Each structure stands twice: as C-alpha cells, then as structure tokens.
Amino acid sequence: MSRTIPPEIADAILRIEAQTFVRRVEWFEELGSTNDYALSIAGQLSLETPRLIWAHRQHAGRGRSGHAWWSAPGALTFSLLLDAETSGLIPSTWPIVSLLTGMAIAAALEEFRPNAAVGVKWPNDIWLGDRKVGGILMEPSPVNPARLVVGIGVNVANSFVEAPPELRSIATALSDHSPQHAMPVAVLLGILEHWDRVISEFLNDDWDLAALWRRRCVLTDRAVRVTTGDSLTEGVCRGIDTSGALLIETSKGLIRQVAGTVRLLSER
C-alpha cells in the first residue's frame, strides 16, 4: 500500500539510510505498535537489517508486562529489527543490550536538555528529572530466534499537560522542560548515533557497563522494592554487576535480580 511521506520525513529517511547503521526505514503515519509490526515481518529472511520501523502515531503501543504506552502526537515511537549474525549481538548479549539502549537514549536526550538530570531506571526506563520520559521493550522473534526487536518510545513534543491525570505525576516530556521544543526527527537521529556508539564500544570490549550505569542510575543507594511474580525483595540498590543484574543489599546480604519490576520505596 502506497503512503504519502511528508518531505521532512523523507529527508530524514534518506539521512538515516545514508549516514547511520540502519539499512532500511519503514515509516507509517499511524500504526498499532511498531514492535508488533516488526515481529510480524521478522520471519522474512530476505529483509535487510538493521531495519527501522517508525510511526508518527502509535495507538496500541506496549510496555513491559503488557502495560499500555500512552502516546500523543509529538511522541517518538520506533522499533529496530536486528539480526544477530549481521549485528554481532548474539542472543546471550540481549539482556545487556537493553541497558545499553537506555544509556544511549539518556545520552541523546541530555544533548537537548543539558541542564536537566537524565537518568536510567533498571531495566528499561529513562527518566528526566524524577519522572519517566521514555521506555524500551525488547522482544525476540518467535519465528526467527536470531532476530531481535528493540522498541523505543520517547515523550518529545507530546506535553503531559494533555495526558491522563494519573500519568501527570509519574511521566513527562522533553517539551515540558523547555520553551524550545525538540523535534522527534532530531531526537531519533541523536538516539541512533549514540546507540551505534555504545553498541560498538560494547562489542569491542571498550565498555565498563557497571561503572557507567552507576553514573546514570536513578536507583543507586536508594531504598527499592523489586517484585518478581509472587516474590518481593526490599533493600538498597547498589547498582548492577557486569552481567546487568540489579544488586540489592538486603538484611540477608547482597541479592542479584535478573528480572522484575522495581519501585522506589519513596513512591506512593
């Protein structure tokens, strides 16, 4: 089906395909979920990857554990379809890729808001100040285990003044922190640049994940609660280890958390 692509988007696509690691871009005016679409085509072995699926509007976006992602006009929503063989990111590295992606996004956003605190919340949230500004959803293809989808959503120009009341206290957008609005296209280009850099450094073993994560982690040295199924762990976050597991200091000693939902105990 043919799609009319605005000139500024067409120019951005040309730049992305010519100047970044992305080989092909698919842009949609509206899409249910960029991750769902990427997963639906992941089984087509002839597709060029890395592939970028980019939606101007997303009406059925998903977060971790099936949570809905609120997306209004001005949000940046896209997914990267990666192939383990061509990217060098074998499945055993995928848990760390999520953390690296968060750090790349934080570095990109910091360029647009240099005076704001941009941090990461294990395992897949990006915070601006004390509120969530973006998230990551990584999903392996069920039909092609060698392919991975990295879904990214960032609140750029979709001010949370218009968000549902229950979201205003926990989420924010770049546009809520400055009268000068950043454009989603510019933020996308910045994220791709930083993602390529951190992944390259990781693959070349030029990366101290635990030390660099600690600098951006919004949880380190704060009291947290981690929920994993019916299991509940409370303690003080001590960063992550070299494998990306969250370290929680409890009354019984240091515990490694490889999965779960984390909340600050100061949160209501």
N, C-alpha and C positions, 0 to 999 in steps of 0.2 A: 504494500500500500504506500503510495507516494505521500510525502509530508512536506509542507511548506516550512522551511527553516529560516528564521529571521537572519538578516545579514550579519549582525554582530555575533550570532551563534555560529553561523557558517565560517566566519573568520576565526573564531576560537577553535573550531574543529580542525581547520587547516593548521593552526599553530600547534595544537596538541599532537596531531599525527606527524608533523614535521619536526617538532622540537623536543618531544618527550619520549618516554619509553613505550607509550601507548601506540599500538599499531592501527587500531580501528576504533572509531567512535560511532555509537548509535544514539541519536538524540530524539526525544519524544516530547511533544507538547504536554501530554498527560499520560500517566502510566499508573497502574495499580501499585506495583512495587518493582523497583529496579532489580532487587535481589531475585524476586520471583521470575522476572523475565530472563535474567542472566542464567538462572538454574534451568529454565526451560530450553535454552539453546546450548547448554554446556555439553550435551552429548554429541553435538555436531563436530566431528573431528576435523573437518576442513576449515573451521573458523580460525581466523587469525587472532592470536592473543599476544600480549595482553590487550583486552578489549574493554572499552569504557561504555557503560550504559548510563545515560544521563537523561533525567526527566525534569522538565520545567515545573511540573506539578505532579505530586505523588499522592494518590488518595487512599492507598491501603498499605502504607509503609509499616514495617515491623521492627521491633527492637528485640532484645533478648527475652527468652521465656514467653514469646508470643505477645509481648506488650505492643500496643499501637504506638506509632510515631506521629505526633501532631505536626502537620506540615501545611503552612500557609504560603501564598505567593511571596517570593523572595527567599525561600529556603533553598539550600543547595542539597540535592539528593542525587546520588550516583552510586554505581557499583563497578568494581573492577573484576573482570573474569580472567583468572590467571591459570597458566598451565605449569605444573610442577617441573616438567622437563625443560621447558624453554626459559623459565624464570629462575631456576635453581632453588626454588622454595619447595623442598620435598615435604611431604605431609608431617614429618616429625618436627618441623620448624613452625608449623602453622600457629600453635598457641603463642609463640613469641612474636609472630607477625602481627597479631592483634595489638600487642603492647607497642611495637614499633610504629604501627599505623597511628595510634593515639599520640605518640610523641611527635610524629611528623605533622599531624593536624595542629597540635598545640604550637609548634614552631611557626607554622604558616600563619596562624591567627595572630600570633604575637607581633608579626610584622604590620598588621593592620591596627592593632591596639597595643602599642609598645608600652603604654603606661598602666595597662591592666594586668592583673595576675591571671595567666592562662596555665591551667594545670590539667593533670590526668587523674582519673579515679579508676582504680583497678576494677574489672579488667578492660572496660571498653567505653568509658565516658570521658568527655572533655569538658572541663569547667572553665567558665570565665567569671572571675570573682568567686562567689560562693554558690553559683548556680550552673546547671548543665547547659552547655551551648551546642554540644554535638555528641554523636554516638556512632558506634561501629557494630556491625553484625556480620560475622564471618560464618559461611556455610559451605561445606564441601558438596560437590555434585553427587547426588545419589546414583546417577547413571554412569558417571565417569570419575572414579575416585582420584584421578590425577589432577582434577581441576577444582579450583577454589574460587569462591565468590566473596569479595570483600565489599560489603555495603557501608556507605558513609552518608550520614546526614548532618548538616551543619546549619544552624539558625543564623542566617546572614542578614537579610533585609526584612525578614518577617518579624516585625516588632511584637513582643509579647504583651504589649498593651491590648492587642486584639485576641490574645489567647484565652482559652477557658480559664475561669477563676482558679481552679485547682492546680493549674500549671504555673501561674504567675509567680508563686513564691519559690518554685524549685527550678525554673528554667529561664533562659534569657536568650538574646540575640545580639550579634555584633552591633546592629543598628541602635540598640538600647543603651550603648555605652559611648556614643559619639554622635554629634550632629552631622558628621561627614559619613555618609553611608558607603560601606564597601559593597562592591558588586559581586554577585555569585560567580561570574566568569573569572574575575581576578582571583577570588579565593580558591577556586578549583585549580587554576594554574599554579598557584602557590603550593597547594597541597600535593599536587603531582610532583613538583620539583623537590619538595622536602621528602616525600615518600621514596622517590628514586634514590636520594642521597642516603637516607638511613638504611634502606634495604641493601644498597651496595656496600656500605660500611659493615653491616652485619655479615654479609656473605664473604667479605674479605677479612673477617675476624678482627676488624678495627673498631670494636664497639664494646664498651663496658656497660651492659644493659642495666645492672643493678644500681650502679653509681649514678648514671644519667637519669634513670627513672626516679630515683630518690629526689633529685633536684626539682622535678615537676609534680611529684606525687602529692595530692591533697590530703592523703590519709596518714602519711608517716608521722609517728609519735602522737597520734590521736586515738582516742578510745573508739572501737568499732564493734559491730555485731555482724557476723557472717552466717548467713542461712544457706544450708545445702540440703534440700529435701526436708527431712524431719530433724536434721542436725543443726544445732545452734552453737556458735562459738563466740565468746566475747573476750576482748583483751585490747592490747595496744598494738597498732600496726607498726612494724619495723621494716617496712619496705618490701622488696621482693628478692628472691635468690636468682642465681644465674639462669635457671630454667624458666623464670617468670612466675613462679608460685608466690602467693602472698604470704608474708611472715607475720604471724600474730603471737605476741608474747602474752601468755595466759598464766594463771596461778599454777598450772601444771607444767609450764615450760613453753618453749617455742614450738609453734604448730605451723605446718605448711598447708596452705589452702590452694588447691589447684583449680577449684571451681566454686561458685556460689554467688550470692547476692550480698553486697556489703552496704551497710548503713553506718553513718556516724552516730554514736550514742547521743550526741547533742541534737540530732534531728528529731523532730516530733513524729 
